[in-house]
């Protein structure tokens, strides 16, 4: 047996008409015609085998049978509205963001307390992965991606992080006077990077020597290796700025190159941009001076 013999919209129409005494308010609230509201009521009466309203000079009045349950009906819709509001508030409280490990570990994490202090009502959830997560089919609200910005079904806003150059721990950097010296020290190979040593040597107007050194498949570990003095590393200036400011890494050469890639703030075109995402976007771009 059907536990809900009347459609939800029919119940809503009945509750609104019982509360207001007219068909028009129900039609406006439900976004349908007055005739459609009348049909809802007639079909409900036919299914229940019961009259629900009587027409009076003061409008439509509930019959005694409907009047007896009208309070329960109104309370039920109030509970549904409260539940929906609670779901919306919960959704606004949790912000899920995906990004690569380098952006997360080298730039965002130490600044994130500034965001949470400004917006303590928002719970931040980070998914650090090199995978390109489909924002249309997950509960991820937004992403920070490195690439050309040509992903389908998304809005992508550039974050102006194209400049890159070599970095090294201070002791190793002291041995680097000219670009050719990179052939005489270990150079870390980040197998996942999109940065090009060839492009940097061209910007430096220098012949590229043969490079050799330890190899890492995780860009964040490659950063750690550079800080530990295992070799020179190509790094986006924005991602190395904190380690450079703290003296853990040095930029031995003034020459910088620009990559064709960038970091992008990404949202799905199929979903609305909620307040929590707008707040994070505005804070992030302000923190980056954009």
Secondary structure, DSSP 8 states (H G I E B T S, - for coil): --S--S-HHHHHHHHHHHHHSSHHHHHHHHTS-HHHHHHHHHHHHHHHTS--EEEETTEEEE-HHHHHHHHHHHHHHHHHHHHHHHHHHHHHHEEEEEE-HHHIIIIIHHHHHHHHHHTTT-EEEEEE-SS---TTSSS--EEEEEE-S--TTEEEEE----EEEEEB-HHHHTT-SSGGGGGGS-B-EETT----HHHHHHHTT---------EESSHHHHHHHHHTTS-BEEEEHHHHHHHHHTTSSB---S--EE-S-EEEEEEETTS---HHHHHHHHHHHHHTT-
